[in-house]
Amino acid sequence: MTENNINKALEKEPKQAPIYKDQIINKSLKLETVNEGSNEDDVLVRGSDKTVKFVPRSEFETEGGSQNLQQTLDNGNYADIDGGNSFVQFLSGTSNNRVTILRNENDTQGSDLTLTTEQVLFSNSKDDGNIGQFGVNNGIVSFKQSNYINGKTSLVTFANPVLLDWQSATYQIPAKPAGTYTLATLDDIKSPQNLDQILANGNISSRLFTLNDGSGQSVISPGSVQLYNPSGLVNISTLGTEISSGNKVSRLFSDSLTFDDSGNTITLVKQPATGQFRLTLPAKFGTIATTQDLPLMINSNAAPTSATATGVKGDIRIDNDYLYVCVNTNTWKRSPLTTW
C-alpha cells in the first residue's frame, strides 16, 4: 500500500473518545515542583483506597473560620505523651477553683507547675523520695524540702510584714569561698558554748573583739589587748604592757620598767653599754633607800649613851670616836674609828 492510500484509509476511520481510568498509586507521591496555591484552592488527599482525589477547602473549615482557644478547650483540656508520664491539663475543676497542671516526668524524676486560685507551686521530685518545692499559697511565699518515704519536712516561710508592723526588709546571703555552709537558727545561736568550743571552730581573727558589761569595755584587736574591770586596766600592745589602777601605773617596755604612784615614780632603765639591767631585792621586809637617804640614816649628833639605849634595828650613829649600829631593838654595838 502506497503512502497516499494509507493516509486516505486513516482519514476514513472515526476518532475515538479518550478513556479515563483511576490511577492507583502504591508508592509515596513525589512532586518535583509545587506551585504556590491560594485559600480558594482545593486540597489533594490520598484516600484509603489508595487513590488521589481532591477535597474542597471548605470541608476543613468550621463556621466562622479557624478555632480559637475557647473552641479548642471546649473540645478537651487534657493531653499527654509517653504513656501519660508527661501531660498538660488546662483549667479543670469548677468555676471557683480552676486547676492548671504542666508535668514533665520520666521513670526516675519529674517536675510540675501547678496553678490554682489559691496557689502557684513549682516542684521537682526523685524516686529516692526527695521533693523540692517553691510556692506562693494565699499570698505567702514558702520553700519546702520533704521526703515522702520517711515523712520528714523542712519548711521556710515569710511572715506577713503588715501584721508585724515591719518596715521593708532585705535578706542577703553573703558571698563566701567554695564550701558547704549551714544556716543557724536562734536556738543554735543561743546554745551555750564554752571557750574551748568556740576556739575549736577557729582561733584566728583579724576583727575587733569587744566585751562590754555596761561600766566599761575590754577590747581585743590586732596588735593590742585591753582588759578592763572597775578597779583597773591592763593594756598589752606591741610596744609594751601597762597596768593601771587609779593613780597607780606600772609600765613594762622593752628598755625600761616604771612604777608610778601619783607622780612618785621609780624607773629602771637598760644600760646602753651592756644592754641589760639587774635589780636584786633581799628576801626581807623593809624599805628601799636611795643614796640621798643615807646621810639621814647616820645621825652624828645623838650617839647612844649605853649599849641598851633606845634604838631601832638598822639605826646608825657616829661621833668622833665610834660608829654605832643598832643590831636589835635597844641593842647597840660600836666600832672604834682609827686613823691611818
C-alpha positions as CSV (number, residue, x, y, z in Angstrom):
1,M,0.0,0.0,0.0
2,T,1.3,3.3,-1.1
3,E,1.7,6.2,1.4
4,N,-1.3,8.1,-0.1
5,N,-3.6,5.1,0.2
6,I,-2.6,4.7,3.9
7,N,-3.4,8.4,4.6
8,K,-6.8,8.0,2.9
9,A,-7.6,4.9,5.0
10,L,-6.8,6.7,8.2
11,E,-9.0,9.7,7.2
12,K,-12.0,7.4,6.9
13,E,-11.6,5.9,10.4
14,P,-13.7,7.7,13.0
15,K,-11.9,9.3,16.1
16,Q,-12.4,7.5,19.4
17,A,-13.1,9.5,22.7
18,P,-10.3,9.1,25.4
19,I,-11.0,6.7,28.2
20,Y,-10.2,7.9,31.7
21,K,-9.2,5.4,34.3
22,D,-8.4,5.6,38.0
23,Q,-4.7,5.8,38.7
24,I,-3.5,3.6,41.5
25,I,-0.5,4.9,43.5
26,N,1.2,2.3,45.6
27,K,4.3,4.4,46.4
28,S,4.8,7.8,48.1
29,L,3.8,10.6,45.7
30,K,6.8,12.8,44.9
31,L,6.4,16.1,43.1
32,E,9.4,17.9,41.6
33,T,7.7,21.3,41.6
34,V,4.8,22.5,43.8
35,N,3.4,25.9,42.8
36,E,2.0,28.2,45.5
37,G,-1.8,28.0,45.9
38,S,-4.4,30.3,47.3
39,N,-7.0,29.9,50.1
40,E,-9.6,29.1,47.4
41,D,-7.8,26.0,46.0
42,D,-8.9,22.5,46.8
43,V,-6.7,20.0,48.7
44,L,-5.3,16.8,47.2
45,V,-5.6,13.8,49.5
46,R,-4.7,10.2,49.3
47,G,-7.8,8.1,50.1
48,S,-8.0,4.8,51.9
49,D,-8.5,3.2,48.5
50,K,-5.0,4.5,47.6
51,T,-6.4,6.9,45.0
52,V,-5.5,10.6,44.9
53,K,-8.6,12.8,45.0
54,F,-9.4,16.4,45.9
55,V,-11.4,17.7,48.8
56,P,-12.8,21.3,48.8
57,R,-11.0,23.5,51.3
58,S,-14.4,24.4,52.8
59,E,-14.6,20.9,54.3
60,F,-11.7,21.7,56.6
61,E,-13.2,24.9,58.0
62,T,-15.7,25.4,60.8
63,E,-18.3,28.1,60.8
64,G,-16.6,31.4,61.3
65,G,-13.1,30.3,60.3
66,S,-10.2,28.7,62.4
67,Q,-10.8,27.6,66.0
68,N,-9.9,29.9,68.8
69,L,-8.5,28.8,72.2
70,Q,-12.0,28.6,73.7
71,Q,-13.2,26.3,71.0
72,T,-10.1,24.2,71.4
73,L,-10.7,23.8,75.2
74,D,-14.4,23.0,74.6
75,N,-13.2,20.0,72.7
76,G,-10.9,18.9,75.5
77,N,-8.4,20.4,78.0
78,Y,-6.1,17.5,78.6
79,A,-3.3,16.0,76.5
80,D,-0.5,13.6,77.4
81,I,2.6,11.9,75.9
82,D,4.9,9.0,76.9
83,G,2.0,6.9,78.3
84,G,0.7,9.7,80.5
85,N,4.0,10.4,82.3
86,S,4.1,13.9,80.9
87,F,0.9,15.8,80.4
88,V,-0.8,19.2,80.3
89,Q,-4.2,19.9,81.8
90,F,-5.8,23.3,81.4
91,L,-8.5,24.9,83.7
92,S,-10.1,21.8,85.1
93,G,-12.3,21.9,88.2
94,T,-15.1,24.3,89.0
95,S,-15.5,28.0,88.2
96,N,-14.4,28.9,91.8
97,N,-11.4,26.5,91.8
98,R,-9.7,26.1,88.4
99,V,-6.6,24.0,88.2
100,T,-3.9,24.0,85.6
101,I,-1.1,21.5,85.7
102,L,2.0,21.1,83.5
103,R,4.0,17.9,84.2
104,N,7.3,16.7,82.6
105,E,8.3,13.3,84.0
106,N,10.3,10.2,83.3
107,D,10.8,6.9,85.3
108,T,13.1,8.4,88.0
109,Q,12.2,12.1,88.4
110,G,9.9,14.8,87.3
111,S,8.9,18.5,87.5
112,D,5.5,20.1,88.0
113,L,3.9,23.5,87.6
114,T,0.5,23.7,89.3
115,L,-1.7,26.8,89.2
116,T,-4.9,27.1,91.3
117,T,-6.9,30.0,92.6
118,E,-5.1,29.7,95.9
119,Q,-1.5,28.9,95.0
120,V,1.2,28.6,92.4
121,L,3.6,25.7,93.0
122,F,6.9,24.7,91.3
123,S,8.1,21.2,92.4
124,N,10.7,18.6,91.4
125,S,10.9,15.1,92.8
126,K,13.0,12.0,92.5
127,D,12.4,8.3,93.1
128,D,14.6,8.4,96.3
129,G,11.7,10.3,98.0
130,N,13.1,13.8,97.9
131,I,10.7,16.6,96.8
132,G,11.8,20.3,96.5
133,Q,9.1,22.9,96.2
134,F,8.8,26.6,95.8
135,G,5.4,28.2,96.0
136,V,3.0,31.0,97.0
137,N,0.0,29.9,98.9
138,N,-2.7,32.5,99.8
139,G,-0.1,35.3,99.2
140,I,2.6,33.6,101.5
141,V,5.9,32.6,99.9
142,S,7.4,29.3,101.1
143,F,10.3,27.0,100.3
144,K,9.8,23.3,101.2
145,Q,12.1,20.3,101.2
146,S,10.4,17.0,102.1
147,N,10.8,13.2,101.6
148,Y,7.6,11.2,101.1
149,I,9.4,8.0,102.2
150,N,10.3,9.0,105.7
151,G,7.6,11.7,106.0
152,K,10.1,14.4,107.1
153,T,9.7,18.0,106.0
154,S,11.7,21.3,106.3
155,L,9.8,24.5,105.6
156,V,10.8,28.1,105.2
157,T,8.1,30.8,105.2
158,F,7.9,34.6,105.4
159,A,5.7,36.2,108.0
160,N,3.2,38.9,106.9
161,P,5.1,42.2,107.4
162,V,1.8,44.1,107.7
163,L,0.7,42.1,110.7
164,L,4.1,42.6,112.4
165,D,4.3,46.3,111.5
166,W,7.7,45.8,109.9
167,Q,9.5,48.1,107.6
168,S,10.7,46.9,104.2
169,A,13.5,44.3,104.8
170,T,16.1,42.8,102.5
171,Y,17.7,39.4,103.3
172,Q,21.1,38.8,101.8
173,I,23.2,35.6,101.6
174,P,26.8,36.6,101.9
175,A,29.3,35.6,99.2
176,K,31.7,33.1,100.6
177,P,34.5,30.8,99.4
178,A,33.6,27.5,97.9
179,G,32.4,25.1,100.5
180,T,29.3,23.8,102.4
181,Y,27.7,26.1,104.9
182,T,24.8,25.6,107.3
183,L,22.4,28.3,108.3
184,A,21.8,28.5,112.1
185,T,18.5,29.1,113.9
186,L,18.0,31.2,117.0
187,D,18.1,28.0,119.1
188,D,21.5,27.1,117.6
189,I,22.9,30.6,118.4
190,K,21.6,30.6,122.0
191,S,23.1,27.2,122.8
192,P,25.8,27.7,125.5
193,Q,29.4,27.3,124.3
194,N,32.5,27.4,126.4
195,L,35.7,29.0,125.3
196,D,37.1,25.6,124.2
197,Q,34.1,25.0,121.9
198,I,34.5,28.5,120.4
199,L,38.2,28.2,119.8
200,A,37.7,24.7,118.2
201,N,35.9,26.5,115.4
202,G,38.8,28.8,114.8
203,N,41.2,30.8,117.0
204,I,42.4,33.4,114.5
205,S,40.6,36.6,113.7
206,S,41.5,40.0,112.3
207,R,38.4,41.7,113.6
208,L,38.0,43.9,116.6
209,F,36.5,42.0,119.6
210,T,34.8,44.0,122.3
211,L,33.3,42.9,125.7
212,N,31.2,45.5,127.4
213,D,29.5,45.0,130.8
214,G,28.0,48.5,130.9
215,S,30.6,50.0,133.2
216,G,33.5,49.7,130.8
217,Q,34.7,47.5,127.9
218,S,37.5,45.1,127.2
219,V,38.9,45.2,123.6
220,I,40.9,42.7,121.7
221,S,42.2,43.9,118.4
222,P,45.2,43.3,116.1
223,G,48.3,44.4,118.0
224,S,46.5,45.3,121.2
225,V,44.7,43.8,124.1
226,Q,42.9,46.0,126.7
227,L,41.3,44.2,129.7
228,Y,39.0,46.3,131.9
229,N,37.4,46.0,135.3
230,P,36.1,48.7,137.6
231,S,39.3,48.6,139.7
232,G,41.9,48.8,137.0
233,L,43.0,48.4,133.4
234,V,45.5,46.2,131.7
235,N,46.7,47.3,128.2
236,I,49.0,44.9,126.3
237,S,50.3,46.1,122.9
238,T,53.3,45.6,120.6
239,L,55.0,48.5,122.4
240,G,54.7,47.0,125.9
241,T,52.4,46.4,128.9
242,E,50.7,49.0,131.1
243,I,48.8,48.1,134.3
244,S,46.8,50.9,136.0
245,S,44.6,51.3,139.0
246,G,43.5,54.8,139.9
247,N,46.7,56.9,140.1
248,K,49.0,53.9,140.3
249,V,50.5,52.8,137.0
250,S,53.1,50.2,136.1
251,R,54.7,50.1,132.7
252,L,56.9,47.5,131.2
253,F,58.6,48.3,127.9
254,S,61.5,46.7,126.0
255,D,64.1,49.1,127.6
256,S,62.5,50.2,130.8
257,L,60.3,49.3,133.8
258,T,58.4,52.1,135.5
259,F,56.3,52.3,138.7
260,D,54.3,55.5,139.1
261,D,52.2,56.3,142.2
262,S,50.5,59.7,141.9
263,G,53.6,61.2,140.3
264,N,56.1,59.4,142.6
265,T,58.0,57.3,140.0
266,I,60.6,54.5,140.1
267,T,62.2,53.8,136.7
268,L,64.6,51.1,135.8
269,V,66.4,51.8,132.5
270,K,68.5,49.4,130.5
271,Q,72.2,50.4,130.4
272,P,73.3,51.3,126.9
273,A,76.8,49.8,127.4
274,T,75.7,46.3,128.4
275,G,72.1,46.4,127.1
276,Q,70.8,44.9,130.3
277,F,70.0,45.8,133.9
278,R,69.6,43.8,137.1
279,L,67.9,44.6,140.4
280,T,68.2,42.2,143.3
281,L,65.9,42.7,146.3
282,P,66.7,40.9,149.6
283,A,64.3,38.4,150.9
284,K,63.2,40.5,153.9
285,F,60.7,43.2,154.9
286,G,61.9,46.7,154.7
287,T,62.1,50.0,152.9
288,I,64.4,50.6,150.0
289,A,66.6,53.7,150.5
290,T,68.3,55.9,148.0
291,T,71.8,57.4,148.2
292,Q,70.1,60.6,149.2
293,D,68.6,58.8,152.2
294,L,71.9,57.5,153.6
295,P,73.1,60.8,155.3
296,L,69.7,60.9,157.1
297,M,70.1,57.4,158.4
298,I,73.5,58.3,160.0
299,N,72.9,60.6,163.0
300,S,76.1,62.3,164.1
301,N,74.5,64.3,167.0
302,A,72.9,61.7,169.2
303,A,75.3,58.8,170.0
304,P,73.8,56.2,172.3
305,T,74.7,56.6,175.9
306,S,74.9,52.9,176.5
307,A,74.7,49.5,174.8
308,T,71.0,49.3,175.8
309,A,70.0,52.8,174.8
310,T,66.7,53.3,172.9
311,G,67.1,52.4,169.2
312,V,65.6,50.6,166.2
313,K,67.3,47.9,164.4
314,G,69.2,49.4,161.5
315,D,69.9,52.8,163.1
316,I,73.4,54.1,162.6
317,R,75.0,56.9,164.6
318,I,78.5,58.3,164.8
319,D,80.7,60.6,166.9
320,N,84.4,61.5,166.8
321,D,85.5,58.1,168.3
322,Y,83.0,55.4,167.4
323,L,80.5,54.2,164.7
324,Y,77.3,52.9,166.5
325,V,75.0,50.3,164.9
326,C,71.7,49.2,166.4
327,V,71.6,45.4,165.7
328,N,68.3,44.8,167.5
329,T,65.7,46.8,169.4
330,N,67.6,48.8,172.1
331,T,70.8,46.8,171.4
332,W,73.8,48.7,170.2
333,K,77.3,47.8,169.1
334,R,80.2,50.1,168.3
335,S,83.4,50.1,166.4
336,P,86.3,52.5,167.1
337,L,87.4,54.9,164.5
338,T,91.2,55.0,163.9
339,T,93.4,56.9,161.5
340,W,96.0,55.5,159.1
